[in-house]
Amino acid sequence: MNIVTTIIKSRHSVRKFKPERIDDSIIRDAIDCATLAPTAANIQPWLFVILQDKNTLKSIAGLTDNGKFIAECPVCFAIFGKKDAVYYLEDCCASTENLILALQGHGVASCWVAGDKKSYADAVRTLLNVPDSYTLVSLVAAGNPAEITIPPKKDQKKTVFFERYEEK
């Protein structure tokens, strides 16, 4: 394996974090990587808000349906996409994945929490004072893992096909 596949294969969603702060240099490097994601026509329709204040993290967690653990993470990244960019969702999802993999490369665990089309998207945008021309795409809770659980993945024989799909 090479370093990239090692990072990808070692990454798992983590929802329980140690309270220790994540170094600013790691946060900046992860954001750098996020901004280097592929983007249609190089539009780069993203906007990132880095959250570390405990009160803000608790407020965000309280708005979500499946992100209550955000309240206890050391850092959360809110990724927004410019609504009028045709491929904002694809671009911002690529950016989110780059962010997550960069964090993993530094040994920082994370969990992607959905934002796009969620009932709380506008409330999060408003809370963070993000202009109405943007919409929440994702939230990424991150920190040093306190606990890691690894759920099984589907058997590739059921999900990977060469040339064409065949019922098995």
Secondary structure as UniProt FT lines:
FT   HELIX           3..10
FT   STRAND          16..17
FT   HELIX           24..35
FT   HELIX           40..42
FT   STRAND          46..51
FT   HELIX           54..63
FT   HELIX           68..72
FT   STRAND          75..82
FT   TURN            83..84
FT   TURN            86..87
FT   HELIX           88..105
FT   TURN            106..107
FT   STRAND          109..114
FT   TURN            116..117
FT   TURN            119..120
FT   HELIX           121..127
FT   TURN            128..129
FT   TURN            132..133
FT   STRAND          134..143
FT   STRAND          145..147
FT   HELIX           156..158
//
